[in-house]
Amino acid sequence: MLVYEYLPHELARLGVVAKAAGLDHRRIAAQVRVARERAGKARTAPSEPHHVSEVFIAELRRLQWEWIAGLMEKDRMAAYVPSRDSRALRYETQRLQRVMADVAEAERSGVAAPEIRRHRVYRIDARPTAGSPSPDMPAPVVHLMAASSGEAAARAWAIHGGDGGLYGRGGYRITSVQQVLPERGEVF
């Protein structure tokens, strides 16, 4: 049994909390505006085939930035302090409880040393190949959890590369794989 340290929603929320630490009202308000713009753009993009999507990530970030702005207003914080955010503390407690429960379950099932991996969320973009029937039509964006960009590309191709898949019959090729969670520079 694999035990993941962080789930996509945890990575999105924790990334915002880490980025917000020490920011004042003005900077938090600017981040709220950016998060709302990103969520708006994501809502207008074509839908994605998986639960983890651009919209999901953008909305989680938007909600977290709005929560922080409201908390700062309510508690009259000059700068955001994560240790004063009861919701951030509750989420981290829940994450630790989930990991401990997963480790206990792995041990009960006979796994001597459960594996804990630091997976990331990758955005995989694909484009039609030159000989495809619709060369101007991009394939939908796919977001997947994986340990590396290479693994993310391989998983995307394994899931969507066959007949009837998004990239079906070899008419598409993967053009980019970008890590989106955690964002570059964020350490979890």
C-alpha positions in Angstrom: 0.0 0.0 0.0 1.4 3.4 -0.9 0.9 6.2 1.6 0.9 9.7 0.1 2.0 12.5 2.4 -0.2 15.1 0.7 -3.3 15.0 -1.4 -3.9 17.5 -4.2 -6.3 19.6 -2.1 -3.8 19.6 0.7 -1.0 20.8 -1.5 -3.2 23.6 -2.9 -4.3 24.8 0.6 -0.9 24.5 2.2 0.8 26.3 -0.7 -1.5 29.3 -0.2 -0.9 29.3 3.6 2.8 29.2 3.1 2.7 32.0 0.6 0.4 34.1 2.7 2.6 33.9 5.9 3.7 37.3 6.8 1.8 39.2 4.1 -0.2 42.3 5.0 -3.8 43.2 4.0 -2.7 44.9 0.8 -0.7 41.9 -0.5 -3.4 39.4 0.6 -6.0 41.5 -1.3 -3.8 41.4 -4.4 -3.5 37.6 -4.1 -7.3 37.3 -3.7 -7.7 39.3 -7.0 -5.2 37.1 -8.8 -6.9 33.9 -7.4 -10.3 35.1 -8.5 -9.0 35.9 -12.0 -7.3 32.4 -12.3 -10.5 30.7 -11.1 -12.6 32.7 -13.7 -10.2 31.7 -16.5 -10.2 28.1 -15.4 -14.0 28.0 -15.4 -14.1 29.0 -19.1 -11.6 26.4 -20.2 -12.7 23.1 -21.6 -13.6 20.5 -19.0 -11.0 17.9 -18.0 -11.5 14.2 -17.6 -10.1 13.8 -14.1 -11.2 15.2 -10.7 -7.9 17.1 -10.3 -8.2 19.8 -12.8 -7.3 23.4 -13.4 -10.7 24.5 -12.1 -10.4 22.4 -8.9 -6.9 23.8 -8.2 -7.9 27.4 -8.9 -11.1 27.2 -6.8 -9.2 25.7 -3.9 -6.6 28.5 -4.0 -9.3 31.1 -4.4 -11.3 29.9 -1.4 -8.1 29.7 0.7 -7.1 33.2 -0.2 -10.6 34.5 0.6 -10.6 32.7 3.9 -7.3 34.2 4.9 -8.4 37.7 3.9 -11.6 37.3 6.0 -9.7 35.9 8.9 -7.3 38.8 8.9 -10.2 41.3 8.8 -12.0 39.5 11.6 -9.0 39.1 13.9 -7.5 42.4 12.9 -4.2 40.9 11.9 -1.6 43.3 10.5 0.0 40.3 8.8 -1.1 36.7 8.3 0.2 34.3 10.9 -0.6 30.7 10.1 -0.4 29.6 13.7 -3.4 31.9 14.5 -5.5 30.3 11.7 -7.6 27.6 13.3 -8.6 26.2 10.0 -5.0 25.8 8.8 -4.2 24.0 12.0 -7.3 21.8 11.7 -6.4 20.8 8.1 -2.8 19.9 9.1 -4.1 17.8 12.1 -6.6 16.0 9.7 -3.7 15.3 7.3 -1.5 13.8 10.0 -4.4 11.7 11.3 -5.0 10.4 7.7 -1.4 9.5 7.3 -1.2 7.8 10.7 -4.4 5.8 9.9 -3.0 4.8 6.4 0.3 3.7 8.1 -1.6 1.7 10.7 -3.7 0.0 8.0 -0.6 -0.8 6.0 1.0 -2.4 9.0 -2.2 -4.4 9.9 -2.3 -5.7 6.4 1.2 -7.1 6.7 3.3 -4.4 5.0 6.4 -4.2 7.0 7.4 -0.7 6.0 4.7 1.4 4.3 6.0 3.6 1.5 5.5 7.3 1.9 6.0 9.2 -1.3 6.0 12.9 -2.0 3.9 13.0 -5.1 3.2 16.1 -7.1 0.4 17.2 -9.4 1.5 17.7 -13.1 -0.3 19.4 -15.9 0.0 17.4 -19.2 -0.6 19.2 -22.5 -0.9 17.4 -25.8 -1.2 18.6 -29.4 -2.2 16.8 -32.6 0.5 15.3 -34.7 1.0 16.6 -38.3 -0.9 13.8 -39.9 -3.9 13.8 -37.6 -7.4 14.4 -39.0 -7.9 17.6 -36.9 -4.4 19.3 -36.6 -5.8 22.5 -35.1 -7.7 20.8 -32.3 -5.7 20.6 -29.0 -6.3 17.6 -26.7 -7.9 18.4 -23.3 -5.4 19.3 -20.6 -4.9 16.5 -18.0 -3.8 16.8 -14.4 -2.3 13.7 -12.7 -0.5 12.9 -9.5 2.9 11.3 -9.9 6.4 11.1 -8.4 8.0 12.7 -11.4 7.3 14.5 -14.7 8.3 11.3 -16.6 6.0 9.2 -14.6 3.1 11.7 -15.2 3.7 11.6 -18.9 3.8 7.8 -18.9 0.6 7.6 -16.9 -1.2 10.1 -19.1 -0.2 8.1 -22.2 -1.2 4.8 -20.6 -4.6 6.1 -19.6 -5.4 8.2 -22.6 -3.2 6.9 -25.5 -5.2 3.9 -26.6 -8.1 3.6 -28.9 -11.0 5.7 -27.7 -8.7 7.7 -25.3 -8.1 11.4 -25.4 -4.9 10.9 -27.5 -6.5 8.0 -29.4 -4.8 6.1 -32.2 -1.6 8.1 -32.0 -3.1 11.3 -33.4 -1.7 13.3 -30.5 1.7 13.7 -28.8 2.4 15.1 -25.3 4.1 18.4 -25.7 4.6 19.5 -22.1 4.5 18.3 -18.5 4.6 21.0 -15.8 4.5 20.6 -12.1 1.6 22.7 -10.7 1.4 21.4 -7.1 3.2 22.2 -5.1 4.4 25.3 -6.9 8.1 25.7 -7.6 9.8 26.8 -4.4 7.2 25.3 -2.1 8.6 22.6 0.1 6.4 20.1 1.8 
